[in-house]
Amino acid sequence: MSENLSTLEPPQELWRRSGRALADEVRTRLESLWRLDAELGKFLAEIDSRGVSELYGYGSTAAWFAHMARMSRGEAKKYLDRAHGLNPGRNIDGSELPAAAPATHAAALDGEIGPHHSDRILQFLKKVPSFVSEKDRSSAEKILVELARHATPQEVVKAADEILARMDQDGKPPKDPDPPERKPELRLRQRKDGWFDIDGQLDPITGTRLSTILDPLATPRPAGEDKWPDLRSPSQRYGEAFGEAIAMLANVPDVPGGDRAQLLVTVTLDDLKSKLGTACLDMVSTITATEARMLACDCQVIPAVLGSKGEPLDLGRAKRLVTPALRKALNIRDGGCAFPGCHRKPRHCDAHHVVAWMNGGHTVLRNLVLLCGAHHRLLHKADWKVRIAEDGLPEFIPPDYVDPLRRPRRNILHVPTPG
């Protein structure tokens, strides 16, 4: 064994080799592995044809090979299935039975295609309809083998599917000539912690519409000036995109239940000002005081402010804090999320009060700034600050760990309309 390994040792240290030389060595060893895999299959096919019980006393070749190779029975069976497909077999009378994929076997023995390619071609050959002639079947195999010499297994599968579609244009007859009618379903359940579980299925048209809306909203945020990557998982991005889509729908007055959501937020006055503690949303869900302040930026909120003993101090009336006209002016001024480096458009943004309304801030253009959901949360929870500069445009002060000098920054991706 050591002698065989020593022959594969590079003649000089790896660190001295060029990138091209290293790649050539990898290719050489891959070809050797592929050839060895094909040769191993020849032995497995021969052992199985003789009967492993007679040779070694095992009940099946897969069980024997699993012990030999120290692998699972399922993995051993994959090797055997490939060996049977690539190698000739024997009839009961001892005569040779042609291999199912002779061209694939020849390419594998030459080290030109790997087992991952062979498996895909064998799967294709099993699907070829019985009425297809042997000549057409052989021609199709050769086409796929030629493709596999320079393509990925996925590309081989795609080409195989296209060939099958041409061979059998009618396809398989449906098992049920009158399938039951499918209807879209949506299940929404609120958990004890206030979060919602959602699942169901949509018809193709509705699903495509939803995907068309969510896909652009769920794209990873480009790295900003500080080159911070978007670390959200795909499911987290789509979860936030779904929330943005619902918020956009809530802005449409003609939609039933439209306009900004009317929320009853119950919170103590001290918690609301300090951003500590919790609040109660619509008497059901618990949210943080910081989240309550975020809702107060751009919602129809009925504030139920409580005293230290829980007594209601004030039950306000629902009031749109940002009027449609003011929102349009804000959209024109900021052009989208004003946070540095953010590309989100106005329809994806909330209106944030620079000086919070509970601290005496007024709902005027010079006290508002557009922020997308992610940067709205960042501004409420982190050490970033926002202010309106002397020219009337918003600018952001980063935390000292981002910039020790805390120099103001602006978003240059949106070009403001000249005043």
TALIN-V402210 format. One record per backbone hydrogen bond with DSSP energy under -0.5 kcal/mol. NH is the residue of the N-H (numbers start at 1). CO is the residue of the C=O. If there is no record, write none. Layout:
nh/co
NH/CO
NH/CO
//
This chain:
nh/co
5/1
6/2
7/3
8/4
8/5
9/5
9/6
16/13
17/14
22/18
23/19
24/20
25/21
26/22
27/23
28/24
29/25
30/26
31/27
32/28
33/29
34/30
35/31
36/32
37/33
38/34
39/35
40/36
41/37
42/38
43/39
44/40
45/41
46/42
47/43
48/44
49/45
50/46
51/47
55/51
56/52
57/52
57/53
58/52
64/60
65/61
66/62
67/63
68/64
69/65
70/66
71/66
76/72
77/73
78/74
79/75
80/76
81/77
82/78
83/79
84/80
85/81
86/82
87/83
89/97
91/95
94/91
97/89
98/96
100/85
101/85
102/99
105/101
106/102
107/103
108/104
109/105
110/106
111/108
112/107
113/107
117/114
118/114
119/115
120/116
121/117
122/118
123/119
124/120
125/121
126/122
127/123
127/124
128/124
132/129
137/133
138/134
139/135
140/136
141/137
142/138
143/139
144/140
145/141
146/142
147/143
148/144
149/145
150/147
151/147
156/152
157/153
158/154
159/155
160/156
161/157
162/158
163/159
164/160
165/161
166/162
167/163
168/164
171/168
177/175
179/176
185/201
187/199
188/186
189/197
191/195
194/191
197/189
199/187
201/185
207/203
208/204
209/205
210/206
211/207
212/208
213/209
214/210
215/211
216/212
217/213
218/214
219/216
227/224
231/229
237/233
238/234
239/235
240/236
241/237
242/238
243/239
244/240
245/241
246/242
247/243
248/244
249/245
250/246
251/247
251/248
252/249
253/251
255/252
258/255
263/261
263/300
265/263
265/302
266/264
266/280
267/265
267/304
269/306
272/268
273/269
274/270
275/271
276/271
279/287
280/266
281/285
282/264
282/280
284/281
285/281
287/279
287/285
289/277
292/288
293/289
294/290
295/291
296/292
297/293
297/294
298/294
298/295
300/261
301/299
301/319
302/263
303/301
304/265
305/303
305/314
306/267
307/311
310/307
313/305
314/305
316/303
316/314
321/299
321/319
323/321
327/323
328/324
329/325
330/326
331/327
332/328
333/329
334/330
335/331
337/344
338/370
342/339
348/345
349/346
350/371
352/350
352/369
354/352
354/367
356/354
359/356
360/357
361/356
364/362
367/364
368/365
369/352
371/350
373/348
376/372
377/373
378/374
379/375
380/376
381/377
382/378
385/397
387/395
389/387
389/393
392/389
395/387
396/409
397/385
398/396
398/407
402/399
403/399
406/403
409/396
412/410
415/413
416/414
417/332
//
